[in-house]
């Protein structure tokens, strides 16, 4: 089983619960409809990775997301994550009304930083993603349609969140294709201080 790290301790998520269409400007860039309730899908434990791998056959897109680690049914820690997506395949599946797993839940499709314990003031967290030194994505509490507390209540209304499970809270605008050699730099801030910094070079 794959693990993520929380303060140097290994944690084993049974699943990663992902939220789709949680930022207005991202919904517009993909020409999607705004859903009345959150769009939820899952990545299995086997999708966890801590590096980015591109593919010579398929376009893989990045989606940078604020991630929450669960303990005792509550938010325990925060991290940075990339929800890697085979966008063309996802579009084909969507157009046929088919599930997205082939485009979203493949091996190494969930790339995480280490997690750090977080306080209850979720409003003060924000995320930045730079690719090749250019700011590509920015997220904060304010921009989320469904806030973390509400997302967790909604997920728990039909699915148990086990200790170590991760919620990927959705991606803001600015998604795009990954090219081999791209230099990723992600930052999570609490108020004005950087609490997580993760650098990755796409293979
Ligand atoms: Zn996503």
Boltz pocket constraint, residues with backbone or C-beta under 6 A from the ligand:
constraints:
  - pocket:
      binder: B
      contacts: [[A, 18], [A, 19], [A, 20], [A, 63], [A, 65], [A, 83], [A, 168], [A, 170], [A, 171]]
      max_distance: 6.0
